[in-house]
Amino acid sequence: MTIKYTPEHEWLQLDGEVATVGITVHAQDALGDVVFVELPEVGKTFAQGEVAGVVESVKAAADVYMPVNGTVTEVNEDLRADPALANSDPLGKGWFFKITVSDRSQFDALMDETAYTQFSA
């Protein structure tokens, strides 16, 4: 499974044609304690760059952008019930939603971990 990163601080982990999407450690550090998440509707299709959700913390609110063209297949109900998972395990249990990727070339064009680390430093 390959993980890629966006300039807006989302991560995607691709497994076949399905990608799991969440916010990066850098994003959750900047936000502080997450207190609310708004997740997209299952079955909704988004274009790359469209707002697909919202994350709110004690310090700020931020949009969660669709990292690639795709259709939402699942949302993390555990995260909706316990938004702090975005802080305690942003790359694991704190994932936001899963999508079917409709344009693999968009995924391939995103940053790998080395590039993202340099970008967010």
Residue pairs with C-beta under 8 A, 6 or more apart in sequence:
1 13
1 14
1 15
2 13
2 14
3 11
3 12
3 13
3 14
3 112
3 113
4 11
4 12
4 14
4 67
4 107
4 108
4 110
4 111
4 112
5 11
5 12
5 24
5 110
5 111
5 112
5 113
5 115
5 116
5 119
6 12
6 65
6 67
6 110
6 111
7 111
7 119
8 63
8 65
8 67
9 23
9 24
9 26
9 27
9 30
9 120
10 21
10 22
10 23
10 24
10 27
10 64
10 65
10 67
11 21
11 22
11 23
11 24
11 91
12 19
12 20
12 21
12 67
12 68
12 107
12 110
13 19
13 20
14 101
14 107
17 100
17 101
17 104
18 73
18 98
18 99
18 100
18 101
19 67
19 68
19 70
19 98
19 99
19 101
19 107
20 95
20 97
20 98
21 52
21 64
21 66
21 67
21 95
21 96
21 97
21 98
21 99
22 86
22 90
22 91
22 94
22 95
22 96
23 31
23 55
23 64
23 86
23 90
23 94
23 96
24 90
24 91
24 116
24 120
25 90
25 91
26 120
27 55
27 62
27 90
28 34
28 86
28 87
28 90
28 94
31 55
31 57
31 59
31 60
31 62
32 57
32 58
32 59
32 60
33 57
33 58
33 59
33 84
33 87
34 55
34 56
34 57
34 83
34 84
34 86
34 87
35 56
35 57
35 58
35 83
35 84
36 54
36 55
36 56
36 83
37 53
37 54
37 55
37 56
37 79
37 80
37 83
37 86
37 96
38 53
38 54
38 55
39 53
39 75
39 76
39 79
39 80
39 96
39 97
40 46
40 52
40 53
40 72
40 75
40 97
41 72
42 72
42 73
42 74
42 75
43 71
43 72
44 71
44 72
45 69
45 70
45 71
45 72
45 102
46 52
46 66
46 69
46 70
46 71
46 72
46 99
47 66
47 69
48 66
48 67
48 68
48 69
48 103
48 106
49 65
49 66
50 65
50 66
51 63
51 64
51 65
51 66
52 64
52 65
52 66
52 72
52 97
53 63
53 64
53 96
53 97
54 61
54 62
54 63
54 64
55 61
55 62
55 64
55 83
55 86
55 96
56 62
56 83
64 96
66 99
67 106
67 107
67 110
68 99
68 101
68 102
68 103
68 106
68 107
68 110
69 101
69 102
69 103
69 106
70 99
70 100
70 101
70 102
71 99
71 100
71 102
72 97
72 98
72 99
73 98
73 99
73 100
74 97
74 98
75 96
75 97
75 98
76 85
76 94
76 95
76 96
76 97
78 85
78 93
79 85
79 86
79 93
79 94
79 95
79 96
85 93
85 94
86 94
86 96
87 94
88 94
101 107
111 119
